[in-house]
Amino acid sequence: MNAMKNRVQLIGNVGNEPEIKTLDNGRKLAHITIATNERYTNDKGEKVEQTEWHRVTAWGKTAEIIEKYVVKGKEVAIDGKLTHRSYDKNGEKRFITEVVVNEILLLSK
């Protein structure tokens, strides 16, 4: 059961070109967004499509894979954990929820 704690799995399309940073120690950091779509029929019988956007962060080898092979529009599957952090911008506290990737699978050609 421990392996299921704080585990996120998503399949979706990359919404932006990857933002890659190389840190002072040479380690890579990648940021992307992934759009997931859900289709359902509402109470009135209307077909509805709902898109959710997810901020995704990857480190090290996973970030290097994203840098080499991931482009906007590509379909990917990710496995990771949900994290929350905050920062101050112009004296205002901001909050970010993101998925930190453990594994990525490239699905589209």
C-alpha positions, 0 to 999 in steps of 0.5 A, spaced: 500 500 500 505 504 501 507 505 493 500 508 492 501 513 497 501 520 493 502 517 486 499 521 480 499 518 473 496 522 467 496 521 460 495 527 456 498 532 451 504 537 452 501 544 452 508 548 451 515 547 449 519 544 455 522 549 459 529 546 461 534 549 466 541 547 467 543 548 474 550 550 477 552 542 478 550 540 471 543 537 473 537 538 469 530 541 470 524 541 466 518 544 466 512 542 462 504 543 462 500 537 460 492 537 458 488 532 460 481 531 457 475 528 460 468 527 456 462 526 459 454 527 458 451 531 463 444 531 466 441 535 460 444 529 455 449 534 452 456 532 451 461 536 455 469 536 454 473 538 460 480 540 459 485 540 466 492 543 465 497 540 470 504 543 471 509 538 471 517 538 473 522 533 472 529 532 474 536 529 472 535 524 467 528 524 466 529 532 464 534 530 459 529 525 456 524 531 456 529 536 453 531 531 447 524 528 445 518 532 448 515 538 444 508 541 444 503 537 442 506 530 444 502 525 447 505 523 454 504 518 460 507 520 466 508 517 473 510 522 479 507 525 486 503 531 487 507 537 491 505 544 493 510 550 494 509 557 495 513 563 494 512 571 495 512 575 489 511 583 490 509 581 497 504 577 495 504 569 497 503 565 491 502 557 491 503 552 486 501 545 485 505 541 481 507 533 479 514 531 480 515 526 475 518 519 476 517 516 470 515 519 463 513 514 457 512 518 450 506 515 446 505 519 440 510 519 434 
